[in-house]
Amino acid sequence: MIEQVWKRISQNEGQVFKQIKGGEFTYKVSGNTIELDRTNRNVSKGTFAEALKYVPLENTVPLQKLQAPSYLFAILMDQRIRKNDW
């Protein structure tokens, strides 16, 4: 499933995503990592694969042990990424 999700993440590079609390951000895909525009954090494809174990998500609580949980939530729960998968 991560390959399909990563393809969608790559296809939506540069698009605006919205966090739970309303913050907006974009990202750039660089290999197997995304570079977030609002923070110095990068998030790996492996981190997304780990986060997929918890979807569907109602909030960021299950992701708190992972890097950049609010960004993971915003991307994974966005209709452009999740489609009808979960």
Biopython code that builds the backbone (N, CA, C, O; Angstrom):
import numpy as np
from Bio.PDB.StructureBuilder import StructureBuilder

atoms = [
    (1, "MET", "N", (0.818, -1.200, 0.000)),
    (1, "MET", "CA", (0.000, 0.000, 0.000)),
    (1, "MET", "C", (0.864, 1.267, 0.000)),
    (1, "MET", "O", (0.464, 2.285, -0.565)),
    (2, "ILE", "N", (2.038, 1.212, 0.626)),
    (2, "ILE", "CA", (2.866, 2.420, 0.697)),
    (2, "ILE", "C", (3.250, 2.897, -0.699)),
    (2, "ILE", "O", (3.353, 4.102, -0.924)),
    (3, "GLU", "N", (3.463, 1.986, -1.637)),
    (3, "GLU", "CA", (3.866, 2.418, -2.983)),
    (3, "GLU", "C", (2.763, 3.246, -3.645)),
    (3, "GLU", "O", (3.041, 4.266, -4.276)),
    (4, "GLN", "N", (1.536, 2.812, -3.500)),
    (4, "GLN", "CA", (0.407, 3.545, -4.073)),
    (4, "GLN", "C", (0.245, 4.905, -3.384)),
    (4, "GLN", "O", (0.037, 5.923, -4.044)),
    (5, "VAL", "N", (0.342, 4.908, -2.060)),
    (5, "VAL", "CA", (0.218, 6.154, -1.301)),
    (5, "VAL", "C", (1.376, 7.093, -1.641)),
    (5, "VAL", "O", (1.161, 8.292, -1.822)),
    (6, "TRP", "N", (2.584, 6.571, -1.730)),
    (6, "TRP", "CA", (3.739, 7.413, -2.041)),
    (6, "TRP", "C", (3.608, 8.027, -3.441)),
    (6, "TRP", "O", (4.016, 9.168, -3.662)),
    (7, "LYS", "N", (3.044, 7.275, -4.371)),
    (7, "LYS", "CA", (2.816, 7.801, -5.716)),
    (7, "LYS", "C", (1.864, 9.001, -5.642)),
    (7, "LYS", "O", (2.098, 10.021, -6.290)),
    (8, "ARG", "N", (0.803, 8.878, -4.861)),
    (8, "ARG", "CA", (-0.147, 9.982, -4.699)),
    (8, "ARG", "C", (0.505, 11.178, -4.009)),
    (8, "ARG", "O", (0.266, 12.328, -4.379)),
    (9, "ILE", "N", (1.327, 10.893, -3.003)),
    (9, "ILE", "CA", (2.045, 11.972, -2.320)),
    (9, "ILE", "C", (2.924, 12.714, -3.332)),
    (9, "ILE", "O", (2.957, 13.944, -3.348)),
    (10, "SER", "N", (3.625, 11.970, -4.161)),
    (10, "SER", "CA", (4.494, 12.578, -5.175)),
    (10, "SER", "C", (3.687, 13.396, -6.179)),
    (10, "SER", "O", (4.112, 14.477, -6.586)),
    (11, "GLN", "N", (2.534, 12.886, -6.575)),
    (11, "GLN", "CA", (1.694, 13.575, -7.553)),
    (11, "GLN", "C", (1.125, 14.892, -7.009)),
    (11, "GLN", "O", (0.782, 15.788, -7.781)),
    (12, "ASN", "N", (1.027, 15.004, -5.691)),
    (12, "ASN", "CA", (0.456, 16.200, -5.071)),
    (12, "ASN", "C", (1.507, 17.145, -4.491)),
    (12, "ASN", "O", (1.179, 18.057, -3.732)),
    (13, "GLU", "N", (2.759, 16.926, -4.849)),
    (13, "GLU", "CA", (3.851, 17.800, -4.442)),
    (13, "GLU", "C", (3.517, 19.248, -4.812)),
    (13, "GLU", "O", (3.074, 19.517, -5.928)),
    (14, "GLY", "N", (3.727, 20.167, -3.890)),
    (14, "GLY", "CA", (3.491, 21.581, -4.149)),
    (14, "GLY", "C", (2.061, 22.031, -3.891)),
    (14, "GLY", "O", (1.788, 23.232, -3.876)),
    (15, "GLN", "N", (1.148, 21.097, -3.688)),
    (15, "GLN", "CA", (-0.240, 21.444, -3.379)),
    (15, "GLN", "C", (-0.346, 21.875, -1.916)),
    (15, "GLN", "O", (0.498, 21.513, -1.097)),
    (16, "VAL", "N", (-1.369, 22.636, -1.596)),
    (16, "VAL", "CA", (-1.580, 23.091, -0.224)),
    (16, "VAL", "C", (-2.363, 22.033, 0.549)),
    (16, "VAL", "O", (-3.404, 21.557, 0.097)),
    (17, "PHE", "N", (-1.847, 21.677, 1.714)),
    (17, "PHE", "CA", (-2.503, 20.756, 2.642)),
    (17, "PHE", "C", (-2.803, 21.514, 3.923)),
    (17, "PHE", "O", (-2.151, 22.512, 4.228)),
    (18, "LYS", "N", (-3.793, 21.037, 4.673)),
    (18, "LYS", "CA", (-4.223, 21.743, 5.885)),
    (18, "LYS", "C", (-4.163, 20.813, 7.093)),
    (18, "LYS", "O", (-4.685, 19.698, 7.074)),
    (19, "GLN", "N", (-3.506, 21.311, 8.154)),
    (19, "GLN", "CA", (-3.420, 20.574, 9.407)),
    (19, "GLN", "C", (-4.738, 20.693, 10.179)),
    (19, "GLN", "O", (-5.585, 21.525, 9.855)),
    (20, "ILE", "N", (-4.898, 19.853, 11.196)),
    (20, "ILE", "CA", (-6.116, 19.861, 12.013)),
    (20, "ILE", "C", (-6.426, 21.255, 12.546)),
    (20, "ILE", "O", (-7.582, 21.677, 12.526)),
    (21, "LYS", "N", (-5.425, 21.965, 13.016)),
    (21, "LYS", "CA", (-5.655, 23.289, 13.602)),
    (21, "LYS", "C", (-5.653, 24.407, 12.568)),
    (21, "LYS", "O", (-5.652, 25.586, 12.923)),
    (22, "GLY", "N", (-5.652, 24.045, 11.307)),
    (22, "GLY", "CA", (-5.816, 25.035, 10.247)),
    (22, "GLY", "C", (-4.557, 25.526, 9.570)),
    (22, "GLY", "O", (-4.643, 26.255, 8.582)),
    (23, "GLY", "N", (-3.391, 25.153, 10.066)),
    (23, "GLY", "CA", (-2.146, 25.571, 9.426)),
    (23, "GLY", "C", (-2.031, 24.977, 8.029)),
    (23, "GLY", "O", (-2.334, 23.802, 7.822)),
    (24, "GLU", "N", (-1.597, 25.785, 7.079)),
    (24, "GLU", "CA", (-1.443, 25.309, 5.707)),
    (24, "GLU", "C", (0.036, 25.147, 5.379)),
    (24, "GLU", "O", (0.880, 25.909, 5.852)),
    (25, "PHE", "N", (0.329, 24.149, 4.567)),
    (25, "PHE", "CA", (1.719, 23.885, 4.184)),
    (25, "PHE", "C", (1.759, 23.206, 2.824)),
    (25, "PHE", "O", (0.751, 22.700, 2.330)),
    (26, "THR", "N", (2.938, 23.208, 2.238)),
    (26, "THR", "CA", (3.209, 22.443, 1.026)),
    (26, "THR", "C", (4.455, 21.598, 1.302)),
    (26, "THR", "O", (5.109, 21.756, 2.333)),
    (27, "TYR", "N", (4.764, 20.721, 0.389)),
    (27, "TYR", "CA", (5.977, 19.919, 0.531)),
    (27, "TYR", "C", (6.577, 19.649, -0.837)),
    (27, "TYR", "O", (5.929, 19.781, -1.875)),
    (28, "LYS", "N", (7.839, 19.268, -0.790)),
    (28, "LYS", "CA", (8.584, 18.902, -1.996)),
    (28, "LYS", "C", (9.098, 17.484, -1.796)),
    (28, "LYS", "O", (9.642, 17.158, -0.741)),
    (29, "VAL", "N", (8.926, 16.652, -2.798)),
    (29, "VAL", "CA", (9.426, 15.274, -2.714)),
    (29, "VAL", "C", (10.868, 15.258, -3.192)),
    (29, "VAL", "O", (11.195, 15.791, -4.253)),
    (30, "SER", "N", (11.722, 14.636, -2.388)),
    (30, "SER", "CA", (13.126, 14.501, -2.732)),
    (30, "SER", "C", (13.521, 13.049, -2.476)),
    (30, "SER", "O", (13.853, 12.676, -1.351)),
    (31, "GLY", "N", (13.482, 12.242, -3.521)),
    (31, "GLY", "CA", (13.771, 10.810, -3.363)),
    (31, "GLY", "C", (12.704, 10.132, -2.538)),
    (31, "GLY", "O", (11.531, 10.134, -2.911)),
    (32, "ASN", "N", (13.101, 9.549, -1.416)),
    (32, "ASN", "CA", (12.170, 8.870, -0.512)),
    (32, "ASN", "C", (11.861, 9.708, 0.713)),
    (32, "ASN", "O", (11.607, 9.177, 1.794)),
    (33, "THR", "N", (11.882, 11.026, 0.535)),
    (33, "THR", "CA", (11.641, 11.954, 1.636)),
    (33, "THR", "C", (10.812, 13.123, 1.133)),
    (33, "THR", "O", (10.921, 13.515, -0.029)),
    (34, "ILE", "N", (9.979, 13.682, 2.015)),
    (34, "ILE", "CA", (9.344, 14.950, 1.665)),
    (34, "ILE", "C", (9.963, 16.031, 2.544)),
    (34, "ILE", "O", (10.273, 15.801, 3.712)),
    (35, "GLU", "N", (10.133, 17.202, 1.963)),
    (35, "GLU", "CA", (10.654, 18.366, 2.669)),
    (35, "GLU", "C", (9.481, 19.316, 2.888)),
    (35, "GLU", "O", (8.884, 19.804, 1.929)),
    (36, "LEU", "N", (9.157, 19.574, 4.138)),
    (36, "LEU", "CA", (8.032, 20.434, 4.493)),
    (36, "LEU", "C", (8.434, 21.894, 4.418)),
    (36, "LEU", "O", (9.551, 22.249, 4.794)),
    (37, "ASP", "N", (7.540, 22.747, 3.937)),
    (37, "ASP", "CA", (7.894, 24.158, 3.763)),
    (37, "ASP", "C", (7.760, 24.991, 5.041)),
    (37, "ASP", "O", (8.353, 26.068, 5.114)),
    (38, "ARG", "N", (7.009, 24.542, 6.051)),
    (38, "ARG", "CA", (6.772, 25.350, 7.249)),
    (38, "ARG", "C", (7.660, 24.970, 8.419)),
    (38, "ARG", "O", (7.582, 25.585, 9.482)),
    (39, "THR", "N", (8.485, 23.984, 8.241)),
    (39, "THR", "CA", (9.341, 23.523, 9.325)),
    (39, "THR", "C", (10.622, 22.956, 8.712)),
    (39, "THR", "O", (10.674, 22.677, 7.514)),
    (40, "ASN", "N", (11.629, 22.791, 9.521)),
    (40, "ASN", "CA", (12.884, 22.213, 9.036)),
    (40, "ASN", "C", (12.844, 20.685, 8.998)),
    (40, "ASN", "O", (13.872, 20.037, 8.798)),
    (41, "ARG", "N", (11.687, 20.130, 9.186)),
    (41, "ARG", "CA", (11.561, 18.675, 9.229)),
    (41, "ARG", "C", (11.411, 18.072, 7.841)),
    (41, "ARG", "O", (10.799, 18.650, 6.943)),
    (42, "ASN", "N", (11.990, 16.894, 7.704)),
    (42, "ASN", "CA", (11.783, 16.060, 6.531)),
    (42, "ASN", "C", (11.119, 14.785, 7.021)),
    (42, "ASN", "O", (11.401, 14.322, 8.127)),
    (43, "VAL", "N", (10.247, 14.218, 6.215)),
    (43, "VAL", "CA", (9.550, 12.998, 6.606)),
    (43, "VAL", "C", (9.825, 11.928, 5.557)),
    (43, "VAL", "O", (9.633, 12.149, 4.361)),
    (44, "SER", "N", (10.275, 10.771, 6.020)),
    (44, "SER", "CA", (10.657, 9.699, 5.106)),
    (44, "SER", "C", (9.469, 8.851, 4.681)),
    (44, "SER", "O", (8.435, 8.804, 5.347)),
    (45, "LYS", "N", (9.651, 8.194, 3.565)),
    (45, "LYS", "CA", (8.662, 7.246, 3.073)),
    (45, "LYS", "C", (8.411, 6.164, 4.126)),
    (45, "LYS", "O", (7.277, 5.717, 4.299)),
    (46, "GLY", "N", (9.451, 5.751, 4.818)),
    (46, "GLY", "CA", (9.324, 4.749, 5.882)),
    (46, "GLY", "C", (8.423, 5.218, 7.017)),
    (46, "GLY", "O", (7.684, 4.424, 7.598)),
    (47, "THR", "N", (8.486, 6.511, 7.333)),
    (47, "THR", "CA", (7.619, 7.058, 8.370)),
    (47, "THR", "C", (6.166, 7.014, 7.912)),
    (47, "THR", "O", (5.277, 6.703, 8.705)),
    (48, "PHE", "N", (5.917, 7.319, 6.650)),
    (48, "PHE", "CA", (4.556, 7.210, 6.123)),
    (48, "PHE", "C", (4.085, 5.760, 6.162)),
    (48, "PHE", "O", (2.929, 5.496, 6.491)),
    (49, "ALA", "N", (4.964, 4.821, 5.831)),
    (49, "ALA", "CA", (4.602, 3.401, 5.874)),
    (49, "ALA", "C", (4.196, 3.003, 7.292)),
    (49, "ALA", "O", (3.224, 2.271, 7.479)),
    (50, "GLU", "N", (4.928, 3.478, 8.275)),
    (50, "GLU", "CA", (4.595, 3.204, 9.675)),
    (50, "GLU", "C", (3.258, 3.838, 10.042)),
    (50, "GLU", "O", (2.442, 3.209, 10.715)),
    (51, "ALA", "N", (3.026, 5.062, 9.612)),
    (51, "ALA", "CA", (1.780, 5.774, 9.922)),
    (51, "ALA", "C", (0.570, 5.092, 9.295)),
    (51, "ALA", "O", (-0.528, 5.155, 9.849)),
    (52, "LEU", "N", (0.754, 4.445, 8.154)),
    (52, "LEU", "CA", (-0.360, 3.769, 7.484)),
    (52, "LEU", "C", (-0.966, 2.658, 8.339)),
    (52, "LEU", "O", (-2.115, 2.270, 8.125)),
    (53, "LYS", "N", (-0.213, 2.148, 9.296)),
    (53, "LYS", "CA", (-0.722, 1.104, 10.190)),
    (53, "LYS", "C", (-1.873, 1.606, 11.047)),
    (53, "LYS", "O", (-2.646, 0.808, 11.576)),
    (54, "TYR", "N", (-1.995, 2.926, 11.189)),
    (54, "TYR", "CA", (-2.987, 3.515, 12.092)),
    (54, "TYR", "C", (-4.189, 4.126, 11.379)),
    (54, "TYR", "O", (-5.115, 4.592, 12.043)),
    (55, "VAL", "N", (-4.203, 4.137, 10.060)),
    (55, "VAL", "CA", (-5.310, 4.765, 9.348)),
    (55, "VAL", "C", (-6.508, 3.829, 9.270)),
    (55, "VAL", "O", (-6.330, 2.612, 9.216)),
    (56, "PRO", "N", (-7.741, 4.376, 9.262)),
    (56, "PRO", "CA", (-8.061, 5.802, 9.256)),
    (56, "PRO", "C", (-7.842, 6.425, 10.629)),
    (56, "PRO", "O", (-7.920, 5.752, 11.656)),
    (57, "LEU", "N", (-7.566, 7.723, 10.622)),
    (57, "LEU", "CA", (-7.260, 8.467, 11.844)),
    (57, "LEU", "C", (-8.337, 9.502, 12.140)),
    (57, "LEU", "O", (-8.889, 10.121, 11.230)),
    (58, "GLU", "N", (-8.626, 9.678, 13.418)),
    (58, "GLU", "CA", (-9.535, 10.743, 13.831)),
    (58, "GLU", "C", (-8.751, 11.958, 14.311)),
    (58, "GLU", "O", (-9.237, 13.087, 14.246)),
    (59, "ASN", "N", (-7.529, 11.715, 14.794)),
    (59, "ASN", "CA", (-6.668, 12.791, 15.280)),
    (59, "ASN", "C", (-5.218, 12.319, 15.191)),
    (59, "ASN", "O", (-4.934, 11.249, 14.654)),
    (60, "THR", "N", (-4.310, 13.131, 15.724)),
    (60, "THR", "CA", (-2.883, 12.810, 15.608)),
    (60, "THR", "C", (-2.352, 11.927, 16.731)),
    (60, "THR", "O", (-1.184, 11.540, 16.699)),
    (61, "VAL", "N", (-3.172, 11.600, 17.716)),
    (61, "VAL", "CA", (-2.699, 10.857, 18.893)),
    (61, "VAL", "C", (-1.949, 9.571, 18.530)),
    (61, "VAL", "O", (-0.867, 9.344, 19.071)),
    (62, "PRO", "N", (-2.474, 8.717, 17.638)),
    (62, "PRO", "CA", (-1.734, 7.485, 17.328)),
    (62, "PRO", "C", (-0.382, 7.729, 16.652)),
    (62, "PRO", "O", (0.461, 6.833, 16.612)),
    (63, "LEU", "N", (-0.175, 8.923, 16.129)),
    (63, "LEU", "CA", (1.056, 9.237, 15.395)),
    (63, "LEU", "C", (2.094, 9.961, 16.237)),
    (63, "LEU", "O", (3.165, 10.295, 15.731)),
    (64, "GLN", "N", (1.808, 10.209, 17.497)),
    (64, "GLN", "CA", (2.688, 11.042, 18.319)),
    (64, "GLN", "C", (4.108, 10.506, 18.444)),
    (64, "GLN", "O", (5.036, 11.286, 18.661)),
    (65, "LYS", "N", (4.299, 9.211, 18.314)),
    (65, "LYS", "CA", (5.662, 8.664, 18.421)),
    (65, "LYS", "C", (6.445, 8.788, 17.109)),
    (65, "LYS", "O", (7.635, 8.478, 17.058)),
    (66, "LEU", "N", (5.776, 9.236, 16.066)),
    (66, "LEU", "CA", (6.420, 9.404, 14.760)),
    (66, "LEU", "C", (6.808, 10.860, 14.529)),
    (66, "LEU", "O", (6.302, 11.761, 15.198)),
    (67, "GLN", "N", (7.693, 11.078, 13.591)),
    (67, "GLN", "CA", (8.132, 12.428, 13.220)),
    (67, "GLN", "C", (6.991, 13.209, 12.575)),
    (67, "GLN", "O", (6.293, 12.674, 11.713)),
    (68, "ALA", "N", (6.790, 14.450, 12.969)),
    (68, "ALA", "CA", (5.842, 15.387, 12.346)),
    (68, "ALA", "C", (4.411, 14.845, 12.265)),
    (68, "ALA", "O", (3.837, 14.794, 11.177)),
    (69, "PRO", "N", (3.827, 14.439, 13.403)),
    (69, "PRO", "CA", (2.508, 13.805, 13.368)),
    (69, "PRO", "C", (1.399, 14.641, 12.748)),
    (69, "PRO", "O", (0.539, 14.092, 12.060)),
    (70, "SER", "N", (1.391, 15.937, 12.967)),
    (70, "SER", "CA", (0.306, 16.751, 12.395)),
    (70, "SER", "C", (0.404, 16.828, 10.873)),
    (70, "SER", "O", (-0.610, 16.945, 10.184)),
    (71, "TYR", "N", (1.617, 16.763, 10.360)),
    (71, "TYR", "CA", (1.815, 16.772, 8.913)),
    (71, "TYR", "C", (1.446, 15.412, 8.313)),
    (71, "TYR", "O", (0.827, 15.345, 7.251)),
    (72, "LEU", "N", (1.825, 14.341, 8.994)),
    (72, "LEU", "CA", (1.443, 13.002, 8.552)),
    (72, "LEU", "C", (-0.077, 12.894, 8.467)),
    (72, "LEU", "O", (-0.623, 12.416, 7.473)),
    (73, "PHE", "N", (-0.746, 13.342, 9.518)),
    (73, "PHE", "CA", (-2.205, 13.293, 9.545)),
    (73, "PHE", "C", (-2.792, 14.079, 8.384)),
    (73, "PHE", "O", (-3.653, 13.582, 7.658)),
    (74, "ALA", "N", (-2.319, 15.310, 8.214)),
    (74, "ALA", "CA", (-2.862, 16.180, 7.169)),
    (74, "ALA", "C", (-2.717, 15.557, 5.781)),
    (74, "ALA", "O", (-3.632, 15.640, 4.962)),
    (75, "ILE", "N", (-1.591, 14.946, 5.525)),
    (75, "ILE", "CA", (-1.352, 14.351, 4.212)),
    (75, "ILE", "C", (-2.137, 13.053, 4.048)),
    (75, "ILE", "O", (-2.836, 12.873, 3.050)),
    (76, "LEU", "N", (-2.027, 12.153, 5.014)),
    (76, "LEU", "CA", (-2.657, 10.841, 4.863)),
    (76, "LEU", "C", (-4.179, 10.888, 4.878)),
    (76, "LEU", "O", (-4.826, 10.060, 4.236)),
    (77, "MET", "N", (-4.753, 11.832, 5.591)),
    (77, "MET", "CA", (-6.214, 11.883, 5.675)),
    (77, "MET", "C", (-6.826, 12.801, 4.619)),
    (77, "MET", "O", (-8.047, 12.936, 4.552)),
    (78, "ASP", "N", (-6.005, 13.421, 3.811)),
    (78, "ASP", "CA", (-6.502, 14.271, 2.731)),
    (78, "ASP", "C", (-7.093, 13.386, 1.630)),
    (78, "ASP", "O", (-6.525, 12.350, 1.285)),
    (79, "GLN", "N", (-8.224, 13.797, 1.090)),
    (79, "GLN", "CA", (-8.925, 13.012, 0.069)),
    (79, "GLN", "C", (-8.054, 12.747, -1.168)),
    (79, "GLN", "O", (-8.209, 11.716, -1.823)),
    (80, "ARG", "N", (-7.143, 13.670, -1.489)),
    (80, "ARG", "CA", (-6.266, 13.464, -2.649)),
    (80, "ARG", "C", (-5.330, 12.279, -2.454)),
    (80, "ARG", "O", (-4.913, 11.642, -3.422)),
    (81, "ILE", "N", (-5.001, 11.988, -1.202)),
    (81, "ILE", "CA", (-4.074, 10.903, -0.893)),
    (81, "ILE", "C", (-4.837, 9.621, -0.549)),
    (81, "ILE", "O", (-4.495, 8.548, -1.046)),
    (82, "ARG", "N", (-5.842, 9.721, 0.276)),
    (82, "ARG", "CA", (-6.531, 8.522, 0.745)),
    (82, "ARG", "C", (-7.501, 7.936, -0.264)),
    (82, "ARG", "O", (-7.807, 6.745, -0.221)),
    (83, "LYS", "N", (-7.994, 8.788, -1.187)),
    (83, "LYS", "CA", (-8.997, 8.337, -2.170)),
    (83, "LYS", "C", (-10.111, 7.634, -1.405)),
    (83, "LYS", "O", (-10.683, 8.215, -0.483)),
    (84, "ASN", "N", (-10.428, 6.401, -1.768)),
    (84, "ASN", "CA", (-11.428, 5.623, -1.040)),
    (84, "ASN", "C", (-10.801, 4.408, -0.349)),
    (84, "ASN", "O", (-11.481, 3.420, -0.074)),
    (85, "ASP", "N", (-9.506, 4.496, -0.075)),
    (85, "ASP", "CA", (-8.782, 3.362, 0.488)),
    (85, "ASP", "C", (-9.102, 3.094, 1.964)),
    (85, "ASP", "O", (-9.053, 1.949, 2.412)),
    (86, "TRP", "N", (-9.429, 4.147, 2.714)),
    (86, "TRP", "CA", (-9.725, 3.969, 4.148)),
    (86, "TRP", "C", (-10.642, 5.037, 4.631)),
    (86, "TRP", "O", (-11.003, 5.055, 5.808)),
]
sb = StructureBuilder()
sb.init_structure("model")
sb.init_model(0)
sb.init_chain("A")
sb.init_seg("    ")
for serial, (resi, resn, name, xyz) in enumerate(atoms, 1):
    if name == "N":
        sb.init_residue(resn, " ", resi, " ")
    sb.init_atom(name, np.array(xyz, "f"), 0.0, 1.0, " ", f" {name:<3s}", serial, name[0])
structure = sb.get_structure()
